[in-house]
Amino acid sequence: MARLLLFNKPFGVLSQFTDRGSPTVRSTLSDFIAVKGVYPAGRLDRDSEGLLLLCNDGQLQARIADPRFKLPKTYLVQVEGDPQEAELERLRKGVQLKDGMTLPADVARIDAPDLWLRDPPIRQRKSIPDNWLKITIREGRNRQVRRMTAAVGLPTLRLVRWSIGDWTVAGIAPGQFEEQSVQPRSAARPKTGRQDRQTR
């Protein structure tokens, strides 16, 4: 059985355990996770929050992170502006980015979710509305969701990765993680064992 950690990455934390060469001190995974032998399966940008999976099995890591397996990743996205059906339909059909056309995405407008407070908070502008979208993609391009919303005129203000496949960050506080035991070949539908939530 492989070890899998479901970590709720806070805003401003790097998706790596060290930060060599930076002139400033930046928070890393080592500030929150003391488990030996686990490594991130994929990445989550420093300015994004939510689910980051870490495991100790290379095969499982590949099944989670490799775009060939098309594991769905769902994001809760706060955007600047008032999304109309035309913009949502463009996101659903695929958006032309500098590195090519994206695959179709599942996109829906949602009410503001009941999330933890972000530190620092999102800058609010009285003259410009903001709204929330739920976006599911099956790719892993760099900053893809942010680039997609910007391409249709809806800049992203806050980005929270809510789930990867059947794994979700629901119930896990920022900076905490939940540990599961998983069969490496069952990344799409994990078989889980005992679950432990931990924090530092």
N, C-alpha and C positions, 0 to 999 in steps of 0.2 A: 504494500500500500504506500502511495506517495503522500507526502505532507503538503497541504495546501493552506495558505493564509489568505483570508479575505480582509484586506486592510482598507480602512476609510482614510484616504490620503487628504490631509488638510491643504488648504490654499497655501502656496509658497514653499511647499516641501518638494525637493527633487526626488525623482523616481529611481534613486540609486543610493548606495550605502556610503559613498565617499564623494567629496567635492574637491578634487585636487586642482590646484592651479588657479582657483578663483581668488581675486583680491579682497573679496568680502566673505564673511561667514554666512553660509546659507544652510538652512535646515535640510537634513537628509533622512533616509529611512532608518539609519542607525540611531537617530534620536528617539525612535518609537519602537523598534523591533530588535530584540536581542536573540532571536532564534538563529542558530548556526545552520549554514548549508542551504538556505533558501535564497532564491533570486527572482527578480520581477519577471513575469511572463507578459512581455509587452511594456509599454510606457504610458504615463499620463503626464501631460505638461505641468510644469511648475505652477502655472496660474490656473490650473483646473483642479477639481476636487473629486472625491468619490472613490469608487472601487478600483483597487489595484490588487491583482492576484500575484502571489509569490509562491514558488514551489521548489522542491528539491529533486525533481525528476525531469530530465531533459526531454523525454518523449512527451510528457504532459505539457511542459512549457511550450514545446513546438505546436502542439494541437491547439493551445489557447492563443498563441501569438501569431502563428503563420496565417496570412490572409487566405491561403488556399483552402483552409477548412471553413471559411466564411462563418465563423462563430458570431452570432449577432451581439452587438454592443449597443446598449440603450443609454441615452443621455437626456437629462433634464436641462434645458437650455433657456436662459433668460436673454431675450434679445431686445435691442432698441428698436422701437417702431411698433406699428400695428399690422401684424401679418394678415394678408388677405389670401384668398383661395388661390390666386394666380401665383403668388410667391411659394405657397406650400406645394402646389402642383409641380413647380419647377424643381423643388427639392426632391419630390417623390420620383420624378422621372430621371433625375440625374443632372448634375451641374457641370458645366465646362470650367475646369480649373487649369492652371498653367501646366500641370502634369497630366492632363487628360480629363476625359469625362468620368464622373463618378458613377458608381452603380446606383440603381434605384434605391431609395430609402423609404422607410416607414415614417411618416411625419403627421403629427396631430397637434392642434392647439389645445392647451390644457390650462386649468386654473392654477394659480400660484401654489406650488407644493409646500407642504409643511416640512421645511428643512431646517437644519441647524443654522445659526447665525454665522456669516462669514466674517473673518478677521483678516484684513480690514473690510468694512462693508462696501457694497456696490455704490458708486456715485450716482445719486439720483438727480435728474434734471426735470424741473417742473414743466418745461415747455415741450418735452419729448416723452411720449408714453413708452412703457416697456411691457412685454408680455412673455409668456412661457410656452415653449414647444417641447414635445417629446419626440426625439429623433432616434431611430434605430438604423445603424449602418452595418455592413458586413465586409468592410475594408479596414485598413490600418494605416492610411496615409498620414503624414505629419500634419498636425493641427487641422485635420480634415473638416470637422464639424464647424469650427470657426471660419474656415475659408468658404465652406458651402453657404453659411448664412450671410456672410459678407457679400458673396457673389450675387445674392438676390436682394441686397439692400437692407439686410437686417443684422447689423453688427452684434456679435455675442458680448453680453455683459458678464454673465456667469455661466459656467459649464460644470455640471455634476454628472459623472458617469455612474449610472444607477445599477446597471447589471451587465454581465458578460455571460452569454449563454443562460444557464439556469441559476448562476450565482448572482446574488444581489447584496448590496450594501445596506439594505433595510434593517433597522434595528442595531446597527453598529455605529457608535458615536465617532466623530472625527478624532483621529489619533489612536483609535483602538483597532484591534484585529480579532478575527474569529478563526480558529484552526479547525480544519477538517481532514479526514483521511479519505483518499480518493484512489480509485482504480485508474492507472494512467491511460488506459484505452477508452475511458468513458467520459472524455472531456465535455462532450455535448450534453450528456445527461448523467451528472456525477452520482456515484454511489458513495454516500457519506457515512462516516462513523461518528465517534464522539466529537462534540463541538465544545470548544473552550474560548471564551472571550477574555482578552487580556489587554491591559493598558500599562503604561509606564508613567 
